[in-house]
Amino acid sequence: MISSYKNKIASNFTLSTALLVAVIFFVIYYVVSLAVFNGLRKDITFEADKHFYEVGIKDSAPYIADKAEWFEREHRELEVNPVFVQITDQNGVVIEKSPNLKQDALTADLSQKDKVFFRSKLKGLSIAQIQVALKESDKLAGYLVVAIPIAESERVLGTLKNVLLIAFPIVLLVLFFVTRLIAGKSIQPVLSVIDTAGKITNQNLTARIPLPPGKDELGKLVVTINDLLDRIANAVAREKQFTSDASHELRTPLAVIKGTLEVLIRKPRSAQEYVDKVAYCIKEIDRISYLVDQLLLLARFESQKKALDAQIIDLSELSATILQRQQVHILNKGLSVEMKSGEHCDVYSDPYMVDIIVENLISNAIKYSTPNESITIQITKLNTEIVYSVIDQGIGIAVDEIPKIQEPFYRSNPLEHPHIKGNGLGLSIVKRMCQLLGIGFSINSQPGAGTTASLSF
């Protein structure tokens, strides 16, 4: 039963080669047979031509011109390449024959054409025979019949046929095992790939299949599988990270809501206390809702599943729209906002994602600015780039913490500023979206000296 891939390869190759081998063997046999009988045809034609000139015709009857010379020839010996010669009348009746025929006679086949080579029998032995018409004044007088034994030639051809018939299955069998061996060595790297891939589990997604030597199809397959494993590992990592982040960040507001409600039901409260506590819980629920939206947004762009929809965006108009949405927060802190922009503030990008990026930068500037300070939004053209900067006069951040604040859920010194609420997701979203859109993103800051966040389109 053929089960392994190398057996299938060997079997298919052997079956497809069997026809070719059969054709080759047939051609060999045919060529050898043709060569043998062509040689016999030349020999018997030569003998017929030689004896033709030794035959005369008298009174419409053929005869041997020189019998003495006839009897001196090799026709007496049957064993040494004998040539049988016979003269018949026009009806095939024997008139004269060579001595080596003794009591036997050749059978003239009057249906055969003149000087045509054909096969016949003499005492059960195969012979090649040719007959030449003897004519006198274009009148048929008889036939010269010449024959030579071909038993040895037939034996050689029979031996060749048997050898080829025996060799055919042997060749196919040898070919099968040789092909199987070569196929086994050829697919050994595939078996290695299967073995390595079988060892990779969800606990071991970092393992990769080693690249085989040579840049062939197997190498491309291994690269494709490794790329697939990278994508799977990234997806699993994102899922784990999302689950971990969500559970970690949701635990605190849920605990606050639970604690508030437990305190609320311990004893009767006034109507105002109920209103205050319920309002506080609603605020925490809004915080949870916002956090979930941020987490889903981050997870969606981490997986790069959102198709980009590039359009022309007016950064000045976009900034004005976002400032209007943030107006309440700006007024509560007594901030002033100054817009500095040139004439050409249009960029070509995804408006939905650019809106989220810019709003996060402006929202952070408002959140971390000290009261009654100013925020500057500056749009400038630098060579072929448009640089969008949000500059605040807020609390600032240490240089060594700038890369950290771009990671999910990292907040710089939250205990020093407990009044500033946040979940540490904003800049990580900005960073990821900028990578997807090919926008340059940088932060310059010093503690107590404010922060400048810049986008390069």
Disulfide bonds with the S-S distance in Angstrom:
none
